[in-house]
Amino acid sequence: MLTGLRVVEFEGLGPAPFAAMMLAEMGAEVVVIHRPGPGSPVAGDRNLLDRGKRSIVLDLKDAADIAVARALVARSDALVEGYRPGVMER
């Protein structure tokens, strides 16, 4: 149904991870950007809401990782994030 649609999800709380999981289940290619540190996928903690998604760990306080995130978003059709207003602008 959504085959060929590219979605970037910024790891967060609330309905965003669930919405992105549903998009992945409908065939979209979803890449979730995780924060480094405890709870990241590289630490072994897998979230059930990440099923069907590809993952990348980026430190969004690092200029090089910010550039990678921007490149991912530029190549995507949609962005899913659940941050409070103003966070993404930073």
KALIN-V970823 format. One record per residue. N is the residue number from 1. RES is the residue in one letter. PHI is phi in radians with two decimals (NA if undefined). D_FIRST is the distance of its C-alpha to the first C-alpha in Angstrom with 1 decimal. Layout:
N:RES:PHI:D_FIRST ; N:RES:PHI:D_FIRST
This chain:
1:M:NA:0.0 ; 2:L:-1.92:3.8 ; 3:T:-0.98:5.7 ; 4:G:1.67:9.0 ; 5:L:-1.45:9.4 ; 6:R:-1.87:12.7 ; 7:V:-2.27:14.1 ; 8:V:-1.93:17.8 ; 9:E:-2.05:19.1 ; 10:F:-1.60:22.8 ; 11:E:-0.88:24.1 ; 12:G:-2.95:25.5 ; 13:L:-1.98:26.0 ; 14:G:1.45:24.7 ; 15:P:-1.36:21.2 ; 16:A:-1.03:19.8 ; 17:P:-1.08:19.3 ; 18:F:-1.19:17.7 ; 19:A:-1.06:15.3 ; 20:A:-1.16:14.4 ; 21:M:-1.10:14.1 ; 22:M:-1.12:11.6 ; 23:L:-1.07:9.5 ; 24:A:-1.11:10.2 ; 25:E:-1.15:9.4 ; 26:M:-1.57:5.7 ; 27:G:1.92:6.0 ; 28:A:-1.22:8.1 ; 29:E:-1.53:11.6 ; 30:V:-1.94:14.0 ; 31:V:-2.00:17.7 ; 32:V:-1.74:20.1 ; 33:I:-1.69:23.6 ; 34:H:-1.69:26.2 ; 35:R:-1.43:29.9 ; 36:P:-1.26:32.5 ; 37:G:1.95:34.9 ; 38:P:-0.99:35.0 ; 39:G:1.60:31.7 ; 40:S:-1.31:29.8 ; 41:P:-1.02:27.9 ; 42:V:-1.27:30.7 ; 43:A:-1.49:33.1 ; 44:G:1.65:31.4 ; 45:D:-1.61:29.9 ; 46:R:-1.74:26.2 ; 47:N:-1.61:24.3 ; 48:L:-1.07:22.0 ; 49:L:-1.30:19.7 ; 50:D:-1.59:19.3 ; 51:R:-1.11:17.5 ; 52:G:1.42:14.6 ; 53:K:-1.92:16.1 ; 54:R:-1.66:18.5 ; 55:S:-2.17:21.8 ; 56:I:-2.50:24.6 ; 57:V:-1.81:27.9 ; 58:L:-2.31:29.4 ; 59:D:-1.61:32.6 ; 60:L:-1.35:31.9 ; 61:K:-1.83:35.7 ; 62:D:-1.81:36.1 ; 63:A:-1.02:36.0 ; 64:A:-1.15:34.4 ; 65:D:-1.22:31.6 ; 66:I:-1.08:31.0 ; 67:A:-1.09:30.7 ; 68:V:-1.12:28.1 ; 69:A:-1.07:26.0 ; 70:R:-1.11:26.4 ; 71:A:-1.14:25.3 ; 72:L:-1.07:22.1 ; 73:V:-1.12:21.4 ; 74:A:-1.09:22.4 ; 75:R:-1.55:19.8 ; 76:S:-1.81:16.9 ; 77:D:-1.60:14.8 ; 78:A:-2.60:15.4 ; 79:L:-2.23:18.2 ; 80:V:-2.12:18.5 ; 81:E:-2.60:22.0 ; 82:G:-2.13:24.1 ; 83:Y:-1.35:27.6 ; 84:R:-1.21:30.3 ; 85:P:-0.96:30.9 ; 86:G:1.70:32.5 ; 87:V:-1.17:31.5 ; 88:M:-1.15:29.0 ; 89:E:-1.17:31.6 ; 90:R:-1.27:34.0
